[in-house]
Amino acid sequence: MKSSPLRFISPIILGLLFNTSFAQEAWTLTSCVEYAKTHNLDIQKAGNSVKTSEVQELQSKLAFMPTANINGGYYWNFGLTIDPISNTRQPGSRQTFSATAAGNWTLLSGGRNLFQLQQARMNRVAAIYQFEEVKNNVSLNIASAYLQIIVNLQLEEVSQGQLTTSMQSLERTKLLFDNGAISKDDYLQSLAQMRNDQGNVTSAMNAVRLTKLQLYQILQLETDFENFEIAMPSLDLESLSLSGYGSVALQSDAVSKQPSVRAAAANAESAKYGIRLAESGRYPTLFFLAQLNSNYVQGLPYFTDYYQLTTYSLVENPVTGSIDQVPQQITVPDVGSKIDYTLGNQLNDNWNQFIGLGFQIPLFNGGVTHANVQRAKIQKNNAALDLKQSELAVRQTIERAYIDATNSLALFQAASSSAEASNEALTNAQFNYDEGVISAFDLGLSKNQFLAAKSREIQSKFDYLFKVKVLEFYLFNQITL
């Protein structure tokens, strides 16, 4: 099972921003992720997977209990039928009813129920960690989109500042041109620079709008997009430090805490129980049985009174060879006492019950059990490989995150130095332009160089911030400022 850097970021990254309400105030990173927790479709589906695993675990617990069922039916019989009471053939149509209550309780089954419950528990643990993983993925996507909006807002601010400077410079240039102090070419270059800065502002505003739309769509909001605003955080890059973050021991400890690794470990444990569950099919099953049954036959005669009748049987005397009459007492119903044999009376009189122990010894089932065991062993091997793969992917992600953060710091420092130098160069160019030493074209070049350097500084600043915070989550499972 492969992992990616998007799998491990925690909602704790929300500590970047202030808490605000969802309604009409600006959205903080915290409010964005809290909203996504209850509204994001992927998170909801992952939550349903947890609920499904809980249902499966409950079912595995109930498998230890006996089963009980009631079945029966009312039947219309025509022609020659079997009387269920006397078990003799009877001609004519009749109606019959039967009902049976049966119970079955498995006492021994090779530990099947126990292994099934243990496997269900491990599956539930894996589902919980997978749920956390999905929430982390969504949180990282939100955090990335949120910070990109902040980057574009600052780039827009820089562009607006450049436009303001260009407009002020154009006013001075026009005044000089109107007084004949500079050529029309210098004036047109200054005007072109101002138009270029206007275009930069428009592009920056469009970038802000697009990144807002991206976050808006990630949140799957149904409110008016035009009123969607985010809150600007207070950031302190001076508090960021990478000291000790490259420790092998720290990184190894962090690997075992990630949701994807824990989910893979739970799946590996589940696969072990899967083997024992499959092997239980090789052992005998012992179960307890109990049953209650009764029936009814329409038109069956019923008498309340009986009397004794003497009959005689002719029997040959083995000694004398004579034929003797042997008397025999039989009980016969009194025809005058015949009444209707009701459904309730018949069901009450015809009750029969039994209890017993049953067993089943598997001998040969076409290799099904053997195949199940072999498949379970392969699944266990795959689960173990998934665990190693997950640990490797997380470890590599942490190592890469550390290198990325280190490189981002170097890029940020270089970009800050470049922006500072470009700012000084622009200040000097503006002074020289005001003194008539350089042309508007040269001033425009200095402005463009400063704008590019400032943009790199802003982007590298937030790139460094984001990568350090992601690394801190990998290592400590928390992000603080």
N, C-alpha and C positions, 0 to 999 in steps of 0.2 A: 504494500500500500504506500503510494508516494504522497509526500507532503509538499507544501509550497509555503513561501513566506506569508501567504494570506491566511494560514490556518491557525496561528497561535496568538494573535494579538488579543488582548483582553479589553473588555469594556472599561477597565480601570483607566484606559487612556483618556477617559472622560475627564479626569482631573485637570486636563489642560484648561478648561474653561469654567466660567461661573455657572451656577444653577439659575435657570429662569423658567417661567411657565411656557407651555406650548402655545397658548391662545394667541395673543396679539404681540407679545414681546419677541425680540430677536432670539433665534434658536441657538443654544449653546451645543457644543459637542455632546455634553451629557444628555440634554433633552432629545437630541437626535437619536442617540442609541437607545435611550429608554423607550422612546416611541417605537423604534424598530423592533424591540424585544416583544412587543405585543401585537404589532401590525405586519411585520415582515412575513411574507408567505413561506420562505425557506425555513425560518425559525419556527413558524407554526407547524409545518410538516415534520420537522425534527422533534418538536414537542409531542406530536401525535405518535411518533415512533417510540418515544419513551412510554407513553400510555399503553401502547400495544404490548410492549415488553412486560409491563406491570400486569396486564391481563393474562399474559402467557404464564407468568410466575404464579399468579393466583390459581390458574387452572392446574398447574403442576402440583400445587399444594392440595387442591381438592381431589386429585387423582388418588390420594391415600384413602379417601372415603369410599364406602360401598356405593354401588349403583342400585337403583330401584326403579321399576317400571310397572305400569298397569296397562294391559292390553285386553281386548275383547272385541265382540261384534254381535250383531243381531242379524240372523240369516233367514231367508225364505227358501225352503226346500220343496222340490216337486218330484213326484214319482217315487220310486223305491229309494229309501234313505236309511241311514244307520241311526238308530235311536241312541243318543249319547248316554242315556241312563242305563238301559238294559243291554246296550251294545249288540242289538239284534236288528235284522232288516225289517223295516216296516213300510208297507205301501201307503200311498196317499201323500197329500201336501201337508206340511207342518212348518211352524216357525220355531226357531231355537235361538238361544242366547248363551254366550259363555263369557267369563271374565277371569283373568289371571293376574295376580300380583306376584312379581318375581324380584328377587334381590341377588346380587353377586358381589362378593368382597374378596379382592385379591389379597392373599396373605403373603405369598412369596412369589417373586418374579425375577429373581437374579439381580435385585437392586434396581430394577428399571425405573420405578417411580422416584427413588432417591436421586439417581443420576440425572433424571429428567428435570427434577427440581433444581439441582445444583447448576445444571447447564442453563436453565431459565434465569437463574439469579445472575450468572455471569453475563448473559445476553442483556439483561437490564442494566448492569453496570456499564457495559460497552455502549448502550444506547444513550445513557446519561452523558458520558464523555463525548460522544459524537454530537449530542445536542449542544454541549459547551463549545465544541469546535465550530459548529455552524454559527453560533452567536459571535464567536471571535472573528470568523471570516467576515460577517456582516459589519461588525464594529470596525475592522480595519478598513474595509471599503468606504465606510462612512468617514472615518478619520482622514483617509487619504483625500477624499473629495472635499472634505471640510477645509483641510490645510491648503489645498490647491486654490480654493476660493480666496483664502487669506493672502496667498502669494499674488494672485491676480489683482486683488484690491490694492495691495501695496504697489504693484507695478502701475496700476491706474493712477495712484497718487503721485508717483514719480512722473508719469506722463503729463498729468495735470500741472505739476510744478514746472516742467519744461515748457509747456504751452504758455503758462503765465509769463515766464521769462521771455519767451519768443515774442509774445504780444507786446510786452514792455519795450523789448528791443526794436520791434517794428515801429512803434510810435516814435522812438528817437530817430530811427533811420528815415522815416517819412519827413520828420521835421528837418533833418539835415538835407534831404533831397529837395524839399520845397525851397530851402534857402540856397540851393546850388552848391552845398558843401561836399556832396558825394554824387557819384554817377548814378544813372538810372539802373545800371547793371547791379550795383551794390544794393539798391533798394529792392529790385526784383529778387535777388538772392535771399534777402531778409524775409520778403513776403513768402517765397517758396519754403523757407525753413519753417515759418509759422504754419503754412498749410500742411507741411509734413508732420509737424507736431500735432496738429489737429487730427490727422489721420491716425497717429499713434494713440491718441486718447480714445478715438472711436474703436480702434482694434482692442485696446485694453478693456474698454467697457463691454465690448462683445465677448471677450474672454471671461470676464466676471459673470456675465449673464449665462454663458454656456455652462460654466462650472457650477453655478447655482442650480441650473436645470438638471445637471447630472446628479447632484445631491438630492434635489427635490424628487427625482424619479427613483433613486435608490430607496428613499423613505416611502415611496408610493403614496404621496399625500393627495388628498382630494380638495384641499383648500386652494384659494386663488394664488397662482404662482407669482403674480406681480407684487403680492404682499409678503413674499417669503424673504426674510432677511436673517443673517447670522450675526452673532455677537463676536466682537474682536477680543481675543484673549490678551492677557498680560504675560509676556514671555521674557524670561531671564536666561539668556544663553550662558551667562557667567557661571551659573550653578551646575551646568552640565559638565560631567567628567567621565572619562573612560578608564580611570585608574583601577587596575585590578580586574577589569572586565574580560581580559584575555586569559584568565586563569583556567587551566584545563579542569581542575577539580570543580570549580564553580560551574563551568559549562556542562560537565558530566552530570552534576546534580540537577541542573536545570532540565536536561533532556528527559529525565524520568518523570517530571512534573507536568509535561505538556499533555493536553487532552488527547491528541492523536496517538501518543505513545501509550497512554493508559487505556485507551479504547482497544488498541491492538493487543495489549497485555491481557485484557479481559477476554477478548476473542480467542486468544491462545489457550486460556484456562477453559473456556467453553468447549474448545475442540478436544481437550483432554477428556472431559466428561462425555463428549460425543462418542469417543472410542468405547468407554465403559458401558455407555448406553447401548451401543450396537452389540457388544459382547454379551449383554444380558439375554439376548435372543437365543443363546446356546444353552441356557439353564432351564430346568423344569419350572412350571408355574403351578402353585397350589391356591385354590380358591374355595370359599365357602358359598354354598347355595341355599336358598330358601324360596319356597313358592306356596301360594294360596290359590285355589281354583274352585270355581263353582259353575253350574250351568242350569239351563231351563229348557223344557220342551213343551210346546203348546199342546193342549188337549190331553196331557197325561192324567189318567184317573187317580183320584185320591180318596181314601176311605177313612172315616174316623173310628169305625167300629169293626171288630173282627170276632170270629167265633171259631171254636174247635170242631173239626170234622174228622170222623174216623173213616179211614179207607182200608181196604184189604188187598194184600198182594198175594198171589199164588206162588208158593215156593215149594220145590220138590225136596222131600226129606231125604237126605243122603243115606240114612240108616235103613228106613223101611221102604223107601222108594215111592211113598204115597205123596199126594199133593196136599199141602197144608195151606190154610189161609192165615196170613200174618197181618194183624191189625197195625195201623200206622196213623198217628194223630198229625193232622196238618191244620194250619191256620189259614182261613180264607176270609176275605173281606165281606162285610155285610153290605149287599147291594143297596139297601135303603139308606145307608150312611154316606153315600157318595157325595162329595162336594167339589167345587172348583179348586184345582191345585194352582194357586196364584204364583206369580213370578217371585214375590218375596219369600213365600214358603219354600219353593223349590231351591232358590239360592241358599237359603238357610239350611235345608236338609242335605244339599249336595256338596257342602264344603269338603274339600280334601286338602291336606297340607303335607309338605315334606321339607326336610332340611338334610344337608349332606355336605361332604367335602369332595371336591373334584380336583383333578390334576391333569397336566398336559406335559408330556416329555417330548421335546423336539428331537426328531431323528434325522430327517432329511427334508429340506424344503427347496430343493432345486438350487442350492448355493446362495440363496438370498441373504442369509445371515452372514456368511463368509464375505460376500461382496460388500455388505453394509459395513463390516469391520474394516475392510481394506480401504473403502472410500473415506471412512472416518479417520484412518491413519494418514491418508493423503491430505485431508483437510487440516489435520493437526500440523503436518509439516508445512503446509501453506501458511497457516496462522503464525507459526514460528518464524517463517521467512518474512511475513508481513511485519511482525514485531521488529525484527532486525532492520528491515528496510525503513520502517518508520523512525527508529532510533537514529539510523544513519542519516536520514533526510533531515531530521531536526538538528542533529549535531552539525551537519554541513550548513544548515540555514543559520544557526547561531554563529558559526565561524565566519560565514559570509557576511552576516549582519555586523559582526565586530569589525571586519575589514572595511565594509561599506561605511560604517560610522567613522572609522579612522580616516578613510579617504575623504569623506565628506567634510570632516573638520579641516583637513589640509586645503581642500578646495574653498571652503568658506573663508579661511584665513587669507588665502591668495586673492579671492574675489574682493574681500574687504580692503586689502591693500591696494588692489587695482582701482576700486571705486574711489578710495581716498585720493589716490594720485590723479585720477580722471577729474575729480571735483576741483582739485587745485589747478589742474591744467585748464579747466573750463573757466575758473575764476580769473586766471591770468589772461585767457583768450578774450573774455568779456572786457577786461580792462584795456587790452590792446585794441580791441574793436572800437571801444568808446573813444580811444585816443587816435583812431584812424590808422593804426599801424597795420592791421590785418583786415581782410575783406569779410563780408557777411558769409561767404562760402566757407572760409577758414573757421569762422565762428560756428557755423553749422556742423562742420566736421567734429569740432570739439564737443558740441552738444550731443551728437549722435554717439560719439565714443563714451561719453559719460553715461548716457542713457543705457547703452549696452552693458557697461561695467556695473551700473547700479542694478540692472535687472539680474545679472549673474550673481551679484551679492545677495539679493533678496531670495532668489531661487535656491542658492547654496545654503543660505541660512536656514530655511525651512526644511530643506532636504536633510541637513545635519540634525536638526531638532527631531524630525520624524524618525530617522534611523537610530538615533540614540534612545528614543523612547521605546521603539520596537525592541531594541537590544535589551533594554532594562526589563521589559516584560518577559522576554525569553529567560533571563537570568533570575529574576526575582518575582515574577508573576504579579508585578504591580508597577505602576508608573506614577511618579510624583514630580512636582516642580520644586 
